[in-house]
């Protein structure tokens, strides 16, 4: 919708300028009419093709003078403004110098004599002043748009950072609260089991289950807080730490392998950290829930993207796929926030797979 509005506006400007030029140069014969109309109508492509329009309108301006028409080059000034606004400053200067250098020769071709030399000099100064003014206007608007874009990006980054800080704060508050309550439950269960055994009484299975559940919940809470923690005391991890992570997983008895395809480029910090978290969370799920004997990690570096794939040979099947937990949901949030895509599902041959593709923005 935005591109359509811009094209319509360019078309209106082109028709208006062409009408002004034709009216100002009327009557000028067929050649004059064609040159004047072409110079104005060419502005219809000034947004999409600013340099091409700059060259066309410049040639038309030289053509006016060679044909003997004393018409102000309004179309070329608009083209200068548009080209500079689009960021083509050096090209605009080069083309403008060439046009100004060609105008005296074009005037000679038209058969003009030297009687109006003072007038020609004054006209040349005025044309140069208008060119500088048009270029300055385009540059001023370009800088204003760039500052507006930077301000918008800054606001988005601040909002994302504040949201992340608030989520971490809430996670820590929740951790402290739950840890206290679960610790009480665990201590009470431990004490009840101990007393029952001292008295030689049978320990109820429900009581043992409560004790084990309390221990597991405490471990889960500590692991969750460590995954969420991201401050100076716990420096963020990236893909360069994945080999260490795989070695740690091997120490638990899981046969884990790591394959890297391509050469690791300089990655944005958010992409690097998210990729590591995906591998970490996937391997953690394998060791805790998959009952797997082996797992493979594959990292691929392609042009403009990083791919991560973690497979295991656990008990998951397409007919018996595990319910996504908080870790997987958090993983999906991270990937979506970066504009990537994530697929996590049971494999047809058995086991589970996590596949993610994270785009890498190469723009400066």
Residue pairs with C-beta under 8 A, 6 or more apart in sequence:
6 47
7 44
7 47
7 48
10 43
10 44
10 45
10 46
10 47
11 44
13 43
13 44
13 46
13 78
14 40
14 41
14 42
14 43
14 44
14 46
15 40
15 41
16 40
17 39
17 40
17 43
17 74
17 75
17 78
18 36
18 37
18 39
18 40
18 41
18 43
18 75
19 40
20 40
20 74
21 36
21 37
21 39
21 40
21 71
21 74
21 75
22 33
22 36
22 37
22 40
24 36
24 71
24 72
25 32
25 33
25 36
25 64
25 69
25 71
28 36
28 67
28 69
28 71
31 67
32 64
32 67
32 69
35 60
35 63
35 64
35 67
35 69
36 60
36 64
36 69
36 71
38 56
38 60
39 56
39 57
39 60
39 61
39 64
39 73
39 75
39 76
40 74
40 75
42 53
42 56
42 57
42 60
42 75
42 79
43 53
43 57
43 75
43 78
43 79
43 82
45 52
45 53
46 53
46 78
46 79
46 82
46 83
47 82
47 86
50 79
50 82
50 83
50 85
50 86
50 88
51 83
51 88
51 91
51 95
53 79
53 82
53 83
54 76
54 79
54 80
54 82
54 83
54 88
54 91
54 92
54 95
55 95
56 79
57 73
57 75
57 76
57 78
57 79
58 76
58 79
58 95
58 96
58 98
58 99
60 73
60 75
60 76
61 73
61 75
61 76
61 99
61 103
62 99
62 102
62 103
62 106
63 106
64 71
64 73
65 103
65 106
65 107
65 110
66 106
66 107
66 109
66 110
67 110
68 110
68 111
68 112
73 127
76 99
77 130
77 131
77 134
78 134
80 92
80 96
80 131
80 134
80 135
80 138
81 134
81 135
81 137
81 138
82 138
83 91
83 92
83 138
84 92
84 134
84 135
84 137
84 138
84 139
84 142
85 138
85 139
85 141
85 142
85 145
86 142
87 142
89 135
89 139
92 135
93 135
96 131
96 135
100 124
100 127
100 128
100 131
103 124
103 127
104 120
107 120
112 120
160 337
164 230
167 228
168 228
168 229
168 230
171 224
171 225
171 228
172 225
172 228
175 221
175 224
175 225
178 217
178 221
179 218
179 221
182 214
182 217
182 218
182 221
183 214
183 218
185 210
185 214
186 211
186 214
186 215
186 218
189 207
189 210
189 211
189 214
190 211
192 207
193 203
193 207
193 208
193 211
196 202
196 203
196 204
196 207
197 203
223 284
224 326
226 234
227 277
227 280
227 281
227 327
227 330
230 236
230 273
236 269
236 273
237 245
237 273
237 276
237 280
238 267
238 269
238 272
238 273
238 275
238 276
239 264
239 267
239 272
239 275
239 276
239 299
239 306
240 264
241 276
242 258
242 276
242 279
242 297
242 299
243 258
245 276
245 279
245 280
245 283
246 256
246 257
246 258
246 283
246 297
249 256
249 283
249 286
249 287
249 295
250 256
252 287
254 283
254 286
254 287
254 292
254 293
254 294
254 295
255 293
255 294
255 295
256 283
256 294
256 295
256 296
256 297
257 294
257 295
257 296
257 297
258 296
258 297
258 298
258 299
259 296
259 297
259 298
259 299
260 298
260 299
260 300
260 301
261 298
261 299
261 300
261 301
262 300
262 301
262 302
263 301
264 301
265 301
265 360
267 275
267 306
267 360
268 360
268 361
270 338
271 306
271 338
271 358
271 359
271 360
274 334
274 335
274 338
274 358
275 299
275 306
275 308
275 356
275 358
277 331
277 334
278 308
278 310
278 331
278 334
278 335
278 342
278 354
278 356
279 297
279 299
279 308
279 310
281 327
281 328
281 330
281 331
282 297
282 310
282 331
282 354
283 295
283 297
283 310
284 327
285 325
285 327
285 328
285 352
286 292
286 295
286 310
286 312
286 314
286 352
289 314
289 322
290 312
290 314
290 315
290 316
290 351
290 352
291 314
291 315
292 312
292 313
292 314
292 315
292 351
293 313
294 312
294 313
295 310
295 311
295 312
295 313
296 309
296 310
296 311
296 312
297 308
297 309
297 310
298 307
298 308
298 309
298 310
298 311
299 306
299 307
299 308
300 306
300 307
300 308
300 309
304 359
304 360
304 362
305 357
305 358
305 359
305 360
306 357
306 358
306 360
307 355
307 356
307 357
307 358
308 354
308 355
308 356
308 357
308 358
309 353
309 354
309 355
309 356
310 353
310 354
311 347
311 351
311 352
311 353
311 354
312 351
312 352
312 353
313 350
313 351
314 350
314 351
314 352
315 350
315 351
316 322
316 346
316 347
316 350
316 351
316 352
317 346
317 350
318 345
318 346
318 347
318 348
320 346
321 345
321 346
321 352
322 346
322 352
324 344
328 344
328 354
331 342
331 344
331 354
331 356
332 342
332 344
335 341
335 342
335 356
335 358
336 342
338 358
338 359
339 359
340 356
340 357
340 358
340 359
341 356
341 357
342 354
342 355
342 356
343 353
343 354
343 355
343 356
344 352
344 353
344 354
344 355
345 352
345 353
346 352
346 353
347 353
